[in-house]
């Protein structure tokens, strides 16, 4: 269904699984009822440029969005009121909440990662990436580590306690658009413009298995199921694909879109898949028939 008039840049499920939020080049965020496929309330307006990134807090009370205007907006879901965090000087390419919801990390094309206190907006730490533009950030589930992916093809892992660099991984030939942690924090997965995604041992930075390279164009987004059993990838080749985290093999069918796919998300239950494309279309697909294949593969 068409949910934005311009490119859809990011999509995320609420933890309740009943709502999703989308963001777009049209400068807005929209909250949707998953079952009824209808817009809930008015679009959230506040960015002066395209919305590049978003994240939903673990308690579903807040949405964080990052824009081409360099601003981070923290939205109260119930009231629509917002706080503005503004220190980045270029696009805010990625935002993520810690698992306790108290901290927010933001990665920017200004080559920095900033960790914020969500309640007050105070800066807790600033990480100088030295990896070009920071395109993706992700907290580990225990909140002790923060991963970032950059335009130089590197993945970095930082300590959130003292902002020290723990690992620097020469991961890809080109931009790393997405990084996600396994739920147990033992692995990190990165996806790149080089058409591949890779699994990494987060304790020492060594690659686990071979690169996964079935996509024929840049991989723009990566999501992992809440139980860690499978991942989804979205690509400029107009497809979304599912993969076993155990075998690293594709599972089930390839989901076709009519345009390059910029974002993908998996519902908390693992039963729904959301993908958004450059025409502003959102596809919601049931994964019930695929879950059996996932269980068999793992």
C-alpha atoms as an extended CHARMM CRD file, in Angstrom:
* protein
*
       298  EXT
         1         1  UNK       CA              0.0000000000        0.0000000000        0.0000000000  PROA      1               0.0000000000
         2         2  UNK       CA              1.1120000000        3.5760000000       -0.6670000000  PROA      2               0.0000000000
         3         3  UNK       CA              1.8880000000        5.2200000000        2.6590000000  PROA      3               0.0000000000
         4         4  UNK       CA              4.1030000000        8.1400000000        1.5840000000  PROA      4               0.0000000000
         5         5  UNK       CA              4.2400000000       10.2470000000       -1.5520000000  PROA      5               0.0000000000
         6         6  UNK       CA              8.0380000000       10.1160000000       -1.5950000000  PROA      6               0.0000000000
         7         7  UNK       CA             10.7340000000        7.5440000000       -0.8090000000  PROA      7               0.0000000000
         8         8  UNK       CA             10.1150000000        5.5270000000        2.3360000000  PROA      8               0.0000000000
         9         9  UNK       CA             13.3940000000        5.5110000000        4.2390000000  PROA      9               0.0000000000
        10        10  UNK       CA             12.6880000000        3.4500000000        7.3470000000  PROA      10              0.0000000000
        11        11  UNK       CA             10.0690000000        1.2770000000        9.0400000000  PROA      11              0.0000000000
        12        12  UNK       CA              9.8290000000       -0.1430000000       12.5700000000  PROA      12              0.0000000000
        13        13  UNK       CA              7.3590000000       -2.2350000000       14.5390000000  PROA      13              0.0000000000
        14        14  UNK       CA              6.1660000000       -1.2540000000       17.9820000000  PROA      14              0.0000000000
        15        15  UNK       CA              6.9100000000       -3.9010000000       20.5770000000  PROA      15              0.0000000000
        16        16  UNK       CA              3.1930000000       -4.6150000000       20.9120000000  PROA      16              0.0000000000
        17        17  UNK       CA              3.2300000000       -5.8220000000       17.2960000000  PROA      17              0.0000000000
        18        18  UNK       CA             -0.0370000000       -4.0150000000       16.5840000000  PROA      18              0.0000000000
        19        19  UNK       CA              1.4780000000       -0.8110000000       15.2080000000  PROA      19              0.0000000000
        20        20  UNK       CA              4.2320000000        0.2010000000       12.8370000000  PROA      20              0.0000000000
        21        21  UNK       CA              5.8360000000        3.5510000000       12.1810000000  PROA      21              0.0000000000
        22        22  UNK       CA              7.1820000000        4.6920000000        8.8240000000  PROA      22              0.0000000000
        23        23  UNK       CA              9.3190000000        7.6580000000        7.8070000000  PROA      23              0.0000000000
        24        24  UNK       CA              9.9950000000        9.2710000000        4.4820000000  PROA      24              0.0000000000
        25        25  UNK       CA             11.6910000000       11.7850000000        2.2820000000  PROA      25              0.0000000000
        26        26  UNK       CA              8.4260000000       13.7550000000        2.6220000000  PROA      26              0.0000000000
        27        27  UNK       CA              9.6870000000       14.8920000000        6.0950000000  PROA      27              0.0000000000
        28        28  UNK       CA              6.9890000000       13.0220000000        8.0480000000  PROA      28              0.0000000000
        29        29  UNK       CA              6.5090000000        9.9730000000       10.2570000000  PROA      29              0.0000000000
        30        30  UNK       CA              3.2720000000        7.9850000000       10.2430000000  PROA      30              0.0000000000
        31        31  UNK       CA              1.9130000000        5.4190000000       12.7050000000  PROA      31              0.0000000000
        32        32  UNK       CA             -0.2030000000        2.6090000000       11.2250000000  PROA      32              0.0000000000
        33        33  UNK       CA             -2.5750000000        0.0230000000       12.6300000000  PROA      33              0.0000000000
        34        34  UNK       CA             -1.1710000000       -3.2810000000       11.3970000000  PROA      34              0.0000000000
        35        35  UNK       CA             -4.4160000000       -5.2380000000       11.3960000000  PROA      35              0.0000000000
        36        36  UNK       CA             -6.6800000000       -2.5590000000        9.9200000000  PROA      36              0.0000000000
        37        37  UNK       CA             -4.0160000000       -1.0640000000        7.6220000000  PROA      37              0.0000000000
        38        38  UNK       CA             -5.1240000000        2.4540000000        8.5420000000  PROA      38              0.0000000000
        39        39  UNK       CA             -3.2670000000        5.5610000000        9.6600000000  PROA      39              0.0000000000
        40        40  UNK       CA             -3.4960000000        6.2540000000       13.3880000000  PROA      40              0.0000000000
        41        41  UNK       CA             -3.7680000000        9.9910000000       13.9640000000  PROA      41              0.0000000000
        42        42  UNK       CA             -2.0850000000       12.7180000000       11.9800000000  PROA      42              0.0000000000
        43        43  UNK       CA              1.4040000000       12.4220000000       10.4930000000  PROA      43              0.0000000000
        44        44  UNK       CA              4.1870000000       13.5410000000       12.8110000000  PROA      44              0.0000000000
        45        45  UNK       CA              5.6960000000       16.7090000000       11.3800000000  PROA      45              0.0000000000
        46        46  UNK       CA              8.7240000000       18.5290000000       12.7350000000  PROA      46              0.0000000000
        47        47  UNK       CA             11.7620000000       17.8350000000       10.5680000000  PROA      47              0.0000000000
        48        48  UNK       CA             12.7470000000       20.4880000000        8.0380000000  PROA      48              0.0000000000
        49        49  UNK       CA             14.3100000000       17.9000000000        5.7270000000  PROA      49              0.0000000000
        50        50  UNK       CA             13.8150000000       14.2300000000        4.8850000000  PROA      50              0.0000000000
        51        51  UNK       CA             13.5370000000       11.7500000000        7.7580000000  PROA      51              0.0000000000
        52        52  UNK       CA             16.4050000000        9.2710000000        7.4550000000  PROA      52              0.0000000000
        53        53  UNK       CA             16.1510000000        7.1120000000       10.5790000000  PROA      53              0.0000000000
        54        54  UNK       CA             13.8340000000        6.1490000000       13.4120000000  PROA      54              0.0000000000
        55        55  UNK       CA             13.5410000000        3.8210000000       16.4000000000  PROA      55              0.0000000000
        56        56  UNK       CA             10.7750000000        2.8770000000       18.8420000000  PROA      56              0.0000000000
        57        57  UNK       CA             11.5950000000        2.7770000000       22.5490000000  PROA      57              0.0000000000
        58        58  UNK       CA             11.3420000000       -0.5910000000       24.3340000000  PROA      58              0.0000000000
        59        59  UNK       CA              8.2470000000        0.5570000000       26.2670000000  PROA      59              0.0000000000
        60        60  UNK       CA              6.5360000000        1.8710000000       23.0750000000  PROA      60              0.0000000000
        61        61  UNK       CA              6.1640000000        5.3330000000       24.6600000000  PROA      61              0.0000000000
        62        62  UNK       CA              8.6240000000        7.1790000000       22.4480000000  PROA      62              0.0000000000
        63        63  UNK       CA              9.8160000000        7.3620000000       18.8600000000  PROA      63              0.0000000000
        64        64  UNK       CA             13.2070000000        8.8040000000       17.9690000000  PROA      64              0.0000000000
        65        65  UNK       CA             13.7350000000       10.1430000000       14.4560000000  PROA      65              0.0000000000
        66        66  UNK       CA             16.8270000000       11.4820000000       12.7250000000  PROA      66              0.0000000000
        67        67  UNK       CA             16.7330000000       13.7970000000        9.7460000000  PROA      67              0.0000000000
        68        68  UNK       CA             18.6290000000       15.3370000000        6.9020000000  PROA      68              0.0000000000
        69        69  UNK       CA             18.3760000000       18.5330000000        8.9450000000  PROA      69              0.0000000000
        70        70  UNK       CA             20.8320000000       17.0940000000       11.4920000000  PROA      70              0.0000000000
        71        71  UNK       CA             18.1640000000       17.0510000000       14.1910000000  PROA      71              0.0000000000
        72        72  UNK       CA             16.9470000000       14.2120000000       16.3920000000  PROA      72              0.0000000000
        73        73  UNK       CA             13.3350000000       14.4470000000       17.5050000000  PROA      73              0.0000000000
        74        74  UNK       CA             12.0290000000       12.4150000000       20.4430000000  PROA      74              0.0000000000
        75        75  UNK       CA              8.2690000000       12.0230000000       20.0750000000  PROA      75              0.0000000000
        76        76  UNK       CA              5.8560000000       11.1820000000       22.8780000000  PROA      76              0.0000000000
        77        77  UNK       CA              3.5790000000        8.6590000000       21.1640000000  PROA      77              0.0000000000
        78        78  UNK       CA              0.4630000000        9.5020000000       23.1900000000  PROA      78              0.0000000000
        79        79  UNK       CA              0.6570000000       13.3020000000       23.1670000000  PROA      79              0.0000000000
        80        80  UNK       CA              2.6450000000       13.9760000000       20.0040000000  PROA      80              0.0000000000
        81        81  UNK       CA              4.8880000000       16.3580000000       21.9300000000  PROA      81              0.0000000000
        82        82  UNK       CA              8.5530000000       16.2870000000       20.9960000000  PROA      82              0.0000000000
        83        83  UNK       CA             12.0280000000       17.0790000000       22.2880000000  PROA      83              0.0000000000
        84        84  UNK       CA             14.7870000000       18.2160000000       19.9360000000  PROA      84              0.0000000000
        85        85  UNK       CA             18.4090000000       17.0940000000       20.2130000000  PROA      85              0.0000000000
        86        86  UNK       CA             20.6560000000       19.0950000000       17.9050000000  PROA      86              0.0000000000
        87        87  UNK       CA             24.4230000000       18.6210000000       17.8360000000  PROA      87              0.0000000000
        88        88  UNK       CA             25.0780000000       16.7550000000       14.6070000000  PROA      88              0.0000000000
        89        89  UNK       CA             26.0640000000       18.9560000000       11.6960000000  PROA      89              0.0000000000
        90        90  UNK       CA             24.9410000000       16.6150000000        8.9130000000  PROA      90              0.0000000000
        91        91  UNK       CA             22.3480000000       13.8800000000        8.2700000000  PROA      91              0.0000000000
        92        92  UNK       CA             21.4570000000       11.6720000000       11.2240000000  PROA      92              0.0000000000
        93        93  UNK       CA             21.6460000000        8.3530000000        9.3960000000  PROA      93              0.0000000000
        94        94  UNK       CA             20.7660000000        6.0360000000       12.2870000000  PROA      94              0.0000000000
        95        95  UNK       CA             19.2470000000        6.1180000000       15.7740000000  PROA      95              0.0000000000
        96        96  UNK       CA             18.6890000000        3.3280000000       18.3100000000  PROA      96              0.0000000000
        97        97  UNK       CA             17.5200000000        2.9770000000       21.9060000000  PROA      97              0.0000000000
        98        98  UNK       CA             19.3260000000        0.9430000000       24.5380000000  PROA      98              0.0000000000
        99        99  UNK       CA             17.3500000000       -2.0370000000       25.8350000000  PROA      99              0.0000000000
       100       100  UNK       CA             16.3530000000       -0.1430000000       29.0010000000  PROA      100             0.0000000000
       101       101  UNK       CA             15.1910000000        2.8400000000       26.9390000000  PROA      101             0.0000000000
       102       102  UNK       CA             17.2710000000        5.3010000000       28.9430000000  PROA      102             0.0000000000
       103       103  UNK       CA             19.8930000000        6.0220000000       26.2880000000  PROA      103             0.0000000000
       104       104  UNK       CA             19.7840000000        6.8460000000       22.6010000000  PROA      104             0.0000000000
       105       105  UNK       CA             22.6600000000        6.4650000000       20.1540000000  PROA      105             0.0000000000
       106       106  UNK       CA             22.8150000000        8.4550000000       16.9340000000  PROA      106             0.0000000000
       107       107  UNK       CA             25.1460000000        8.0770000000       13.9700000000  PROA      107             0.0000000000
       108       108  UNK       CA             25.7140000000       10.8590000000       11.4820000000  PROA      108             0.0000000000
       109       109  UNK       CA             27.3670000000       11.7160000000        8.2130000000  PROA      109             0.0000000000
       110       110  UNK       CA             29.4240000000       14.2030000000       10.2550000000  PROA      110             0.0000000000
       111       111  UNK       CA             31.4990000000       11.1060000000       11.2200000000  PROA      111             0.0000000000
       112       112  UNK       CA             30.4100000000       11.0230000000       14.8640000000  PROA      112             0.0000000000
       113       113  UNK       CA             28.3030000000        8.8210000000       17.1170000000  PROA      113             0.0000000000
       114       114  UNK       CA             26.6090000000       10.4990000000       20.0720000000  PROA      114             0.0000000000
       115       115  UNK       CA             25.0550000000        8.7640000000       23.0680000000  PROA      115             0.0000000000
       116       116  UNK       CA             22.2580000000       10.7620000000       24.7250000000  PROA      116             0.0000000000
       117       117  UNK       CA             20.2480000000       10.6710000000       27.9400000000  PROA      117             0.0000000000
       118       118  UNK       CA             16.7200000000       10.2420000000       26.5840000000  PROA      118             0.0000000000
       119       119  UNK       CA             14.9790000000       12.0170000000       29.4750000000  PROA      119             0.0000000000
       120       120  UNK       CA             17.1620000000       15.1220000000       29.6080000000  PROA      120             0.0000000000
       121       121  UNK       CA             18.8600000000       15.3190000000       26.2070000000  PROA      121             0.0000000000
       122       122  UNK       CA             22.2630000000       15.4630000000       27.8970000000  PROA      122             0.0000000000
       123       123  UNK       CA             25.2080000000       14.1070000000       25.9060000000  PROA      123             0.0000000000
       124       124  UNK       CA             26.6810000000       11.0880000000       27.6670000000  PROA      124             0.0000000000
       125       125  UNK       CA             29.4870000000       10.3140000000       25.2060000000  PROA      125             0.0000000000
       126       126  UNK       CA             30.7320000000       11.3140000000       21.7830000000  PROA      126             0.0000000000
       127       127  UNK       CA             32.5270000000        8.7300000000       19.6460000000  PROA      127             0.0000000000
       128       128  UNK       CA             34.7620000000        9.9590000000       16.8110000000  PROA      128             0.0000000000
       129       129  UNK       CA             34.2590000000        7.2750000000       14.2110000000  PROA      129             0.0000000000
       130       130  UNK       CA             37.2410000000        7.7510000000       11.8660000000  PROA      130             0.0000000000
       131       131  UNK       CA             35.2520000000        5.5180000000        9.4930000000  PROA      131             0.0000000000
       132       132  UNK       CA             33.7240000000        8.1810000000        7.2720000000  PROA      132             0.0000000000
       133       133  UNK       CA             30.0170000000        8.8690000000        7.5200000000  PROA      133             0.0000000000
       134       134  UNK       CA             28.3400000000        6.7390000000       10.2040000000  PROA      134             0.0000000000
       135       135  UNK       CA             25.4340000000        4.9820000000        8.5060000000  PROA      135             0.0000000000
       136       136  UNK       CA             24.2370000000        2.5810000000       11.2140000000  PROA      136             0.0000000000
       137       137  UNK       CA             24.4010000000        2.2130000000       14.9960000000  PROA      137             0.0000000000
       138       138  UNK       CA             23.1680000000       -0.5840000000       17.2850000000  PROA      138             0.0000000000
       139       139  UNK       CA             23.3440000000       -1.2660000000       21.0210000000  PROA      139             0.0000000000
       140       140  UNK       CA             24.0790000000       -4.7950000000       22.2120000000  PROA      140             0.0000000000
       141       141  UNK       CA             21.2150000000       -6.2890000000       24.2380000000  PROA      141             0.0000000000
       142       142  UNK       CA             23.0600000000       -5.7510000000       27.5400000000  PROA      142             0.0000000000
       143       143  UNK       CA             23.8040000000       -2.1340000000       26.6250000000  PROA      143             0.0000000000
       144       144  UNK       CA             27.5240000000       -2.5140000000       27.2850000000  PROA      144             0.0000000000
       145       145  UNK       CA             28.5920000000       -2.2390000000       23.6580000000  PROA      145             0.0000000000
       146       146  UNK       CA             27.6850000000       -0.0620000000       20.7020000000  PROA      146             0.0000000000
       147       147  UNK       CA             28.3710000000       -1.0260000000       17.0900000000  PROA      147             0.0000000000
       148       148  UNK       CA             28.6640000000        1.3640000000       14.1680000000  PROA      148             0.0000000000
       149       149  UNK       CA             28.9390000000        0.8740000000       10.4210000000  PROA      149             0.0000000000
       150       150  UNK       CA             30.5300000000        3.4610000000        8.1720000000  PROA      150             0.0000000000
       151       151  UNK       CA             31.0730000000        4.6290000000        4.6270000000  PROA      151             0.0000000000
       152       152  UNK       CA             34.6550000000        3.3000000000        4.5790000000  PROA      152             0.0000000000
       153       153  UNK       CA             33.3640000000       -0.2790000000        4.8870000000  PROA      153             0.0000000000
       154       154  UNK       CA             34.3740000000       -0.6870000000        8.5230000000  PROA      154             0.0000000000
       155       155  UNK       CA             32.4340000000       -1.8950000000       11.5410000000  PROA      155             0.0000000000
       156       156  UNK       CA             33.4590000000       -0.6170000000       14.9490000000  PROA      156             0.0000000000
       157       157  UNK       CA             32.4900000000       -1.8340000000       18.4150000000  PROA      157             0.0000000000
       158       158  UNK       CA             32.7030000000        0.5960000000       21.3250000000  PROA      158             0.0000000000
       159       159  UNK       CA             32.3950000000        0.3220000000       25.0730000000  PROA      159             0.0000000000
       160       160  UNK       CA             29.4420000000        2.3890000000       26.2590000000  PROA      160             0.0000000000
       161       161  UNK       CA             31.0120000000        2.7890000000       29.7120000000  PROA      161             0.0000000000
       162       162  UNK       CA             34.0750000000        4.7520000000       28.6510000000  PROA      162             0.0000000000
       163       163  UNK       CA             33.6330000000        5.3270000000       24.8700000000  PROA      163             0.0000000000
       164       164  UNK       CA             36.7690000000        3.2880000000       24.1610000000  PROA      164             0.0000000000
       165       165  UNK       CA             37.1250000000        1.4700000000       20.8500000000  PROA      165             0.0000000000
       166       166  UNK       CA             37.0550000000       -2.2960000000       21.4280000000  PROA      166             0.0000000000
       167       167  UNK       CA             37.2100000000       -3.6120000000       17.8580000000  PROA      167             0.0000000000
       168       168  UNK       CA             37.7400000000       -2.2160000000       14.3760000000  PROA      168             0.0000000000
       169       169  UNK       CA             36.6730000000       -4.6340000000       11.6400000000  PROA      169             0.0000000000
       170       170  UNK       CA             37.5370000000       -4.1280000000        7.9810000000  PROA      170             0.0000000000
       171       171  UNK       CA             34.2240000000       -5.6500000000        7.0520000000  PROA      171             0.0000000000
       172       172  UNK       CA             33.3040000000       -4.6550000000        3.4870000000  PROA      172             0.0000000000
       173       173  UNK       CA             34.5950000000       -3.0780000000        0.3140000000  PROA      173             0.0000000000
       174       174  UNK       CA             31.9990000000       -0.2900000000        0.4100000000  PROA      174             0.0000000000
       175       175  UNK       CA             29.5150000000        1.4480000000        2.7030000000  PROA      175             0.0000000000
       176       176  UNK       CA             28.0560000000       -0.4970000000        5.6210000000  PROA      176             0.0000000000
       177       177  UNK       CA             24.3910000000        0.4990000000        5.6240000000  PROA      177             0.0000000000
       178       178  UNK       CA             23.1890000000       -1.6930000000        8.4790000000  PROA      178             0.0000000000
       179       179  UNK       CA             24.4960000000       -3.4920000000       11.5710000000  PROA      179             0.0000000000
       180       180  UNK       CA             22.4890000000       -5.6740000000       13.9830000000  PROA      180             0.0000000000
       181       181  UNK       CA             23.3990000000       -7.7680000000       17.0190000000  PROA      181             0.0000000000
       182       182  UNK       CA             22.2930000000      -11.3070000000       17.7100000000  PROA      182             0.0000000000
       183       183  UNK       CA             20.0580000000      -11.3600000000       20.8190000000  PROA      183             0.0000000000
       184       184  UNK       CA             22.8060000000      -13.0380000000       22.8860000000  PROA      184             0.0000000000
       185       185  UNK       CA             25.3530000000      -10.4090000000       21.8220000000  PROA      185             0.0000000000
       186       186  UNK       CA             27.8470000000      -12.9900000000       20.5810000000  PROA      186             0.0000000000
       187       187  UNK       CA             27.5060000000      -12.1030000000       16.9010000000  PROA      187             0.0000000000
       188       188  UNK       CA             27.2280000000       -8.9520000000       14.8610000000  PROA      188             0.0000000000
       189       189  UNK       CA             25.8090000000       -8.9000000000       11.3320000000  PROA      189             0.0000000000
       190       190  UNK       CA             26.6520000000       -6.2220000000        8.7750000000  PROA      190             0.0000000000
       191       191  UNK       CA             25.1310000000       -5.4120000000        5.3780000000  PROA      191             0.0000000000
       192       192  UNK       CA             26.7730000000       -3.3820000000        2.6530000000  PROA      192             0.0000000000
       193       193  UNK       CA             26.6470000000       -1.6140000000       -0.6680000000  PROA      193             0.0000000000
       194       194  UNK       CA             28.9630000000       -4.4120000000       -1.8990000000  PROA      194             0.0000000000
       195       195  UNK       CA             25.8270000000       -6.6610000000       -2.1560000000  PROA      195             0.0000000000
       196       196  UNK       CA             26.8540000000       -8.8910000000        0.7640000000  PROA      196             0.0000000000
       197       197  UNK       CA             26.1310000000       -9.3310000000        4.4340000000  PROA      197             0.0000000000
       198       198  UNK       CA             28.4500000000      -11.0140000000        6.9020000000  PROA      198             0.0000000000
       199       199  UNK       CA             28.4490000000      -12.5230000000       10.3810000000  PROA      199             0.0000000000
       200       200  UNK       CA             31.1220000000      -11.5340000000       12.9110000000  PROA      200             0.0000000000
       201       201  UNK       CA             32.2750000000      -12.8820000000       16.2600000000  PROA      201             0.0000000000
       202       202  UNK       CA             31.7840000000       -9.8380000000       18.4870000000  PROA      202             0.0000000000
       203       203  UNK       CA             34.4830000000      -10.9410000000       20.9380000000  PROA      203             0.0000000000
       204       204  UNK       CA             37.3740000000      -10.8710000000       18.4560000000  PROA      204             0.0000000000
       205       205  UNK       CA             36.0890000000       -9.5140000000       15.1290000000  PROA      205             0.0000000000
       206       206  UNK       CA             36.6410000000      -12.6730000000       13.0960000000  PROA      206             0.0000000000
       207       207  UNK       CA             34.2140000000      -13.5400000000       10.3290000000  PROA      207             0.0000000000
       208       208  UNK       CA             31.8780000000      -16.4840000000       10.9120000000  PROA      208             0.0000000000
       209       209  UNK       CA             31.2840000000      -18.5250000000        7.7790000000  PROA      209             0.0000000000
       210       210  UNK       CA             31.2520000000      -17.1700000000        4.2520000000  PROA      210             0.0000000000
       211       211  UNK       CA             29.8190000000      -13.9130000000        2.9720000000  PROA      211             0.0000000000
       212       212  UNK       CA             26.1620000000      -14.1150000000        1.9140000000  PROA      212             0.0000000000
       213       213  UNK       CA             25.9390000000      -12.7870000000       -1.6030000000  PROA      213             0.0000000000
       214       214  UNK       CA             22.6650000000      -13.6290000000       -3.3470000000  PROA      214             0.0000000000
       215       215  UNK       CA             21.5000000000      -10.0450000000       -3.8140000000  PROA      215             0.0000000000
       216       216  UNK       CA             22.3950000000       -8.4440000000       -7.1410000000  PROA      216             0.0000000000
       217       217  UNK       CA             22.5660000000       -4.8680000000       -5.8380000000  PROA      217             0.0000000000
       218       218  UNK       CA             23.2630000000       -2.8830000000       -2.6840000000  PROA      218             0.0000000000
       219       219  UNK       CA             21.7610000000       -4.1680000000        0.6010000000  PROA      219             0.0000000000
       220       220  UNK       CA             20.1770000000       -1.1560000000        2.2770000000  PROA      220             0.0000000000
       221       221  UNK       CA             18.6330000000       -2.6700000000        5.4010000000  PROA      221             0.0000000000
       222       222  UNK       CA             18.9470000000       -5.6420000000        7.7120000000  PROA      222             0.0000000000
       223       223  UNK       CA             16.6730000000       -6.9130000000       10.4990000000  PROA      223             0.0000000000
       224       224  UNK       CA             16.9000000000       -9.8580000000       12.8810000000  PROA      224             0.0000000000
       225       225  UNK       CA             14.0390000000      -11.7590000000       14.5140000000  PROA      225             0.0000000000
       226       226  UNK       CA             13.5750000000      -11.3720000000       18.2620000000  PROA      226             0.0000000000
       227       227  UNK       CA             14.6090000000      -14.9980000000       18.8370000000  PROA      227             0.0000000000
       228       228  UNK       CA             17.6440000000      -14.6080000000       16.5790000000  PROA      228             0.0000000000
       229       229  UNK       CA             16.6480000000      -17.5010000000       14.2910000000  PROA      229             0.0000000000
       230       230  UNK       CA             16.4430000000      -15.5770000000       11.0240000000  PROA      230             0.0000000000
       231       231  UNK       CA             17.2270000000      -12.2670000000        9.4050000000  PROA      231             0.0000000000
       232       232  UNK       CA             15.6850000000      -10.2330000000        6.6020000000  PROA      232             0.0000000000
       233       233  UNK       CA             17.5710000000       -8.1770000000        4.0180000000  PROA      233             0.0000000000
       234       234  UNK       CA             16.2610000000       -5.4150000000        1.7470000000  PROA      234             0.0000000000
       235       235  UNK       CA             18.0320000000       -4.4300000000       -1.4420000000  PROA      235             0.0000000000
       236       236  UNK       CA             18.1660000000       -2.0800000000       -4.3910000000  PROA      236             0.0000000000
       237       237  UNK       CA             17.5420000000       -5.1970000000       -6.5070000000  PROA      237             0.0000000000
       238       238  UNK       CA             13.8370000000       -4.7780000000       -5.5660000000  PROA      238             0.0000000000
       239       239  UNK       CA             13.7440000000       -7.8170000000       -3.2780000000  PROA      239             0.0000000000
       240       240  UNK       CA             13.4800000000       -8.7620000000        0.3730000000  PROA      240             0.0000000000
       241       241  UNK       CA             14.9880000000      -12.1040000000        1.3860000000  PROA      241             0.0000000000
       242       242  UNK       CA             14.9960000000      -14.2210000000        4.5280000000  PROA      242             0.0000000000
       243       243  UNK       CA             18.0280000000      -16.1060000000        5.8420000000  PROA      243             0.0000000000
       244       244  UNK       CA             18.7760000000      -18.6460000000        8.5370000000  PROA      244             0.0000000000
       245       245  UNK       CA             21.2210000000      -17.3400000000       11.1400000000  PROA      245             0.0000000000
       246       246  UNK       CA             22.3730000000      -20.9090000000       11.6830000000  PROA      246             0.0000000000
       247       247  UNK       CA             23.0900000000      -22.0670000000        8.1280000000  PROA      247             0.0000000000
       248       248  UNK       CA             23.4360000000      -18.5940000000        6.5550000000  PROA      248             0.0000000000
       249       249  UNK       CA             21.2890000000      -19.9170000000        3.6980000000  PROA      249             0.0000000000
       250       250  UNK       CA             18.2730000000      -18.2280000000        2.1570000000  PROA      250             0.0000000000
       251       251  UNK       CA             14.9570000000      -19.6760000000        3.3350000000  PROA      251             0.0000000000
       252       252  UNK       CA             11.5550000000      -19.4770000000        1.7120000000  PROA      252             0.0000000000
       253       253  UNK       CA             10.6450000000      -17.3650000000       -1.2550000000  PROA      253             0.0000000000
       254       254  UNK       CA             12.1670000000      -14.1240000000       -2.4770000000  PROA      254             0.0000000000
       255       255  UNK       CA              9.7160000000      -11.2720000000       -1.9250000000  PROA      255             0.0000000000
       256       256  UNK       CA              9.5050000000       -9.0540000000       -4.9850000000  PROA      256             0.0000000000
       257       257  UNK       CA              8.8490000000       -5.3140000000       -4.9720000000  PROA      257             0.0000000000
       258       258  UNK       CA              8.3080000000       -2.9670000000       -7.9080000000  PROA      258             0.0000000000
       259       259  UNK       CA             11.0610000000       -0.5860000000       -6.7890000000  PROA      259             0.0000000000
       260       260  UNK       CA             14.3200000000       -0.6180000000       -4.8210000000  PROA      260             0.0000000000
       261       261  UNK       CA             13.6440000000       -1.5610000000       -1.1790000000  PROA      261             0.0000000000
       262       262  UNK       CA             15.1820000000        0.7740000000        1.3740000000  PROA      262             0.0000000000
       263       263  UNK       CA             14.0000000000       -0.6490000000        4.6870000000  PROA      263             0.0000000000
       264       264  UNK       CA             12.8200000000       -3.8590000000        6.3280000000  PROA      264             0.0000000000
       265       265  UNK       CA             11.5010000000       -4.8610000000        9.7520000000  PROA      265             0.0000000000
       266       266  UNK       CA             10.3350000000       -8.0680000000       11.4570000000  PROA      266             0.0000000000
       267       267  UNK       CA              7.4770000000       -8.0410000000       13.9710000000  PROA      267             0.0000000000
       268       268  UNK       CA              8.2990000000       -9.0360000000       17.5800000000  PROA      268             0.0000000000
       269       269  UNK       CA              6.4240000000      -12.3240000000       17.1020000000  PROA      269             0.0000000000
       270       270  UNK       CA              8.3340000000      -13.0750000000       13.8930000000  PROA      270             0.0000000000
       271       271  UNK       CA              5.0500000000      -13.5490000000       12.0520000000  PROA      271             0.0000000000
       272       272  UNK       CA              5.0430000000      -10.3650000000        9.9410000000  PROA      272             0.0000000000
       273       273  UNK       CA              7.5450000000       -8.7860000000        7.5790000000  PROA      273             0.0000000000
       274       274  UNK       CA              7.4560000000       -5.1210000000        6.5660000000  PROA      274             0.0000000000
       275       275  UNK       CA              9.3400000000       -3.6340000000        3.6290000000  PROA      275             0.0000000000
       276       276  UNK       CA              9.3340000000       -0.0830000000        2.2820000000  PROA      276             0.0000000000
       277       277  UNK       CA             10.4780000000        1.0930000000       -1.1400000000  PROA      277             0.0000000000
       278       278  UNK       CA             11.5690000000        4.2270000000       -2.9450000000  PROA      278             0.0000000000
       279       279  UNK       CA              8.0390000000        4.8580000000       -4.2810000000  PROA      279             0.0000000000
       280       280  UNK       CA              6.6590000000        5.1930000000       -0.7460000000  PROA      280             0.0000000000
       281       281  UNK       CA              4.9980000000        1.7720000000       -0.7830000000  PROA      281             0.0000000000
       282       282  UNK       CA              4.7940000000       -0.4910000000        2.2590000000  PROA      282             0.0000000000
       283       283  UNK       CA              4.3980000000       -4.2480000000        1.9380000000  PROA      283             0.0000000000
       284       284  UNK       CA              3.2490000000       -6.2890000000        4.9310000000  PROA      284             0.0000000000
       285       285  UNK       CA              3.6050000000      -10.0440000000        4.5400000000  PROA      285             0.0000000000
       286       286  UNK       CA              2.6770000000      -12.9550000000        6.7520000000  PROA      286             0.0000000000
       287       287  UNK       CA              5.5780000000      -15.2580000000        7.5650000000  PROA      287             0.0000000000
       288       288  UNK       CA              3.4860000000      -18.0470000000        9.0870000000  PROA      288             0.0000000000
       289       289  UNK       CA              4.1580000000      -20.3980000000        6.1820000000  PROA      289             0.0000000000
       290       290  UNK       CA              7.8530000000      -19.5610000000        6.3210000000  PROA      290             0.0000000000
       291       291  UNK       CA              8.3110000000      -20.1470000000       10.0470000000  PROA      291             0.0000000000
       292       292  UNK       CA              8.1730000000      -23.9150000000        9.5700000000  PROA      292             0.0000000000
       293       293  UNK       CA             11.0340000000      -23.6680000000        7.0790000000  PROA      293             0.0000000000
       294       294  UNK       CA             12.9810000000      -21.5570000000        9.5400000000  PROA      294             0.0000000000
       295       295  UNK       CA             12.5070000000      -24.1270000000       12.3030000000  PROA      295             0.0000000000
       296       296  UNK       CA             13.5720000000      -26.9420000000        9.9570000000  PROA      296             0.0000000000
       297       297  UNK       CA             16.6550000000      -25.0160000000        8.8210000000  PROA      297             0.0000000000
       298       298  UNK       CA             17.7720000000      -24.2240000000       12.3710000000  PROA      298             0.0000000000
